[in-house]
């Protein structure tokens, strides 16, 4: 976990957060061991991209599909442990199996781990569209 925490801390420097000053970094680990990074990217009109969705979209852009996702790691620059927003939770449950872990960590070595079904107890899924 220490190596992942160091990667996240370095990645935070790439976040673009001039408006809310709330840098976030995320790394998604795939079943084959590959990792994809994401940071939040704010913009003036409020249509920002969260780090979690950025990391997942990066993996999808490289050809990964639902079921290929093993774990997600998230770090806030604020020093606090934070959980994904609800838009991110929707995307997380779309691509990750419900028993996969999401680790929310801080720079000091503290962490909280959740399973996707704990973060998304009432998911909106393709079944709801029928």
SEDOFI-433714 format. One record per residue (C-alpha): x, y, z; residue number from 0. Coordinates in Angstrom, 1 decimal, padded with zeros to 4 digits. Example, Ala and Ser with C-alpha at 12.3 -4.5 7.8 and 13.67 -1.06 7.14 Angstrom:
BEGIN
NODE  xx  yy  zz  n
NODE  012.3  -004.5  007.8  0 $
NODE  013.7  -001.1  007.1  1 $
***
This chain:
BEGIN
NODE  xx  yy  zz  n
NODE  000.0  000.0  000.0  0 $
NODE  002.9  002.3  000.6  1 $
NODE  004.0  002.2  -003.0  2 $
NODE  000.4  003.0  -004.1  3 $
NODE  000.2  005.9  -001.6  4 $
NODE  003.5  007.4  -003.0  5 $
NODE  002.2  007.1  -006.6  6 $
NODE  -001.0  008.8  -005.7  7 $
NODE  000.8  011.6  -003.9  8 $
NODE  003.0  012.2  -006.9  9 $
NODE  -000.1  012.1  -009.2  10 $
NODE  -001.8  014.8  -007.2  11 $
NODE  000.6  017.3  -008.6  12 $
NODE  -001.0  016.8  -012.0  13 $
NODE  -004.5  017.7  -010.9  14 $
NODE  -005.9  020.9  -012.4  15 $
NODE  -008.0  022.5  -009.7  16 $
NODE  -007.6  026.3  -009.9  17 $
NODE  -011.2  027.0  -008.8  18 $
NODE  -012.0  024.8  -005.9  19 $
NODE  -008.4  024.1  -004.9  20 $
NODE  -009.4  020.4  -004.3  21 $
NODE  -006.9  018.2  -006.1  22 $
NODE  -007.8  014.5  -006.3  23 $
NODE  -005.8  011.6  -007.7  24 $
NODE  -007.0  008.1  -008.5  25 $
NODE  -005.4  004.9  -009.8  26 $
NODE  -007.5  001.9  -011.1  27 $
NODE  -005.8  -001.5  -011.0  28 $
NODE  -006.8  -004.0  -013.6  29 $
NODE  -007.1  -007.7  -013.2  30 $
NODE  -004.0  -008.2  -015.4  31 $
NODE  -002.0  -005.8  -013.1  32 $
NODE  -002.0  -002.8  -015.4  33 $
NODE  -002.7  000.5  -013.7  34 $
NODE  -004.4  003.6  -015.1  35 $
NODE  -004.2  007.0  -013.5  36 $
NODE  -006.6  009.9  -013.3  37 $
NODE  -006.7  013.4  -011.7  38 $
NODE  -009.5  015.8  -011.4  39 $
NODE  -009.7  018.5  -014.1  40 $
NODE  -011.8  021.5  -013.2  41 $
NODE  -013.0  024.2  -015.5  42 $
NODE  -014.7  027.5  -015.1  43 $
NODE  -018.2  026.5  -016.2  44 $
NODE  -018.4  023.7  -013.6  45 $
NODE  -018.3  020.7  -015.9  46 $
NODE  -015.3  019.2  -014.2  47 $
NODE  -014.0  015.7  -014.6  48 $
NODE  -013.4  013.8  -011.4  49 $
NODE  -010.2  011.7  -010.9  50 $
NODE  -012.0  008.4  -010.4  51 $
NODE  -014.0  008.8  -013.7  52 $
NODE  -010.8  010.0  -015.4  53 $
NODE  -008.9  006.9  -014.4  54 $
NODE  -011.7  004.5  -015.4  55 $
NODE  -012.2  006.3  -018.7  56 $
NODE  -008.4  006.0  -019.3  57 $
NODE  -008.6  002.2  -018.8  58 $
NODE  -011.7  002.0  -021.1  59 $
NODE  -009.8  004.0  -023.8  60 $
NODE  -007.1  001.4  -023.6  61 $
NODE  -009.6  -001.4  -024.3  62 $
NODE  -010.6  -002.6  -020.9  63 $
NODE  -014.2  -003.7  -020.2  64 $
NODE  -016.5  -004.2  -017.3  65 $
NODE  -015.2  -007.1  -015.2  66 $
NODE  -011.5  -006.2  -015.9  67 $
NODE  -011.3  -003.8  -013.0  68 $
NODE  -009.6  -005.2  -009.8  69 $
NODE  -009.4  -002.2  -007.4  70 $
NODE  -009.5  001.6  -007.2  71 $
NODE  -007.3  003.9  -005.0  72 $
NODE  -008.2  007.5  -004.3  73 $
NODE  -006.3  010.3  -002.5  74 $
NODE  -007.3  013.9  -001.8  75 $
NODE  -004.6  016.6  -001.5  76 $
NODE  -006.5  018.1  001.5  77 $
NODE  -005.0  015.4  003.8  78 $
NODE  -008.5  014.0  004.6  79 $
NODE  -009.8  010.7  003.6  80 $
NODE  -012.7  011.2  001.1  81 $
NODE  -015.1  009.0  -000.8  82 $
NODE  -016.2  009.3  -004.4  83 $
NODE  -019.0  011.6  -005.4  84 $
NODE  -022.2  010.1  -006.6  85 $
NODE  -021.5  010.6  -010.3  86 $
NODE  -018.2  008.6  -009.7  87 $
NODE  -020.1  006.0  -007.8  88 $
NODE  -022.4  005.4  -010.7  89 $
NODE  -019.4  004.9  -013.1  90 $
NODE  -017.6  002.8  -010.5  91 $
NODE  -020.5  000.4  -010.3  92 $
NODE  -020.9  000.4  -014.0  93 $
NODE  -017.4  -001.0  -014.6  94 $
NODE  -016.4  -002.7  -011.3  95 $
NODE  -017.9  -005.9  -009.9  96 $
NODE  -019.9  -005.2  -006.7  97 $
NODE  -017.3  -007.2  -004.5  98 $
NODE  -014.3  -005.2  -005.7  99 $
NODE  -012.4  -002.8  -003.3  100 $
NODE  -012.2  000.9  -003.3  101 $
NODE  -009.4  002.3  -001.1  102 $
NODE  -009.6  005.9  000.1  103 $
NODE  -006.2  006.8  001.5  104 $
NODE  -004.4  009.9  002.8  105 $
NODE  -000.7  010.9  002.7  106 $
NODE  -000.1  009.8  006.3  107 $
NODE  -000.8  006.1  005.8  108 $
NODE  -004.5  006.2  006.9  109 $
NODE  -007.0  004.4  004.8  110 $
NODE  -010.6  003.2  004.5  111 $
NODE  -011.6  000.4  002.3  112 $
NODE  -015.0  -000.2  000.9  113 $
NODE  -016.5  -002.7  -001.4  114 $
NODE  -018.4  -001.3  -004.4  115 $
NODE  -021.7  -002.6  -003.1  116 $
NODE  -021.1  -000.6  000.2  117 $
NODE  -020.5  002.6  -001.8  118 $
NODE  -023.4  001.8  -004.2  119 $
NODE  -026.1  000.0  -002.2  120 $
NODE  -028.9  000.9  -004.6  121 $
NODE  -027.2  001.1  -008.0  122 $
NODE  -028.9  002.3  -011.2  123 $
NODE  -028.1  -000.3  -013.8  124 $
NODE  -029.0  -001.5  -017.3  125 $
NODE  -031.9  -003.4  -015.7  126 $
NODE  -033.5  000.0  -014.8  127 $
NODE  -033.5  001.0  -018.4  128 $
NODE  -035.8  -001.8  -019.5  129 $
***
